[in-house]
Each structure stands twice: as structure tokens, then as C-alpha cells.
Amino acid sequence: MEKYGWPTAEPVGEEAARAAWLIAQHTDRQLDVQRRALRLMRQAVSAGRASPRDLAFLHDRTLVNEGASRSTALRSPA
């Protein structure tokens, strides 16, 4: 991810891009990986190459894993 950025559908295909998001979403015990994925996905969303909805889910999950309450995470802007 550091070399190429967030894996979007253009270079890797829709299925692989979705798989990357699922991996990031479920790396609950590797918060450093989740934070890096979140940062890169924000850049991809800003460039119009990734789903804002998926970013919101990853953002919420990361906040909860950092110790925020679920209700705080749902109110926090991605």
C-alpha cells in the first residue's frame, strides 16, 4: 500500500479492491495497518477512486478499535 497507495478498482479490479477493504476492515488487532489503510483510503476517496461509504465504515471501525464508544464513532466525520 505504501508503494502504490490504496488498491482501487482501476489497477487491481473490483474484486481485489473489495478484498483490500475487507482486510483493512477486519485487522482489528493490527491497528497500525488499519490506520495506514484509513489514511490511504481517504486519499483515494478524495481523488474519486474509492467509496466514501466504505471509508465511513473503516473510519468507524478504527475509532472503535482505538477505544471510542460506538455512538461517538458513528457521529464522527470520516
Secondary structure, DSSP 8 states (H G I E B T S, - for coil): -TTT-S--HHHH-HHHHHHHHHHHHT-TT-HHHHHHHHHHHHHHHHTT-S-HHHHHHHHHHHHHHTT--HHHHHHS--
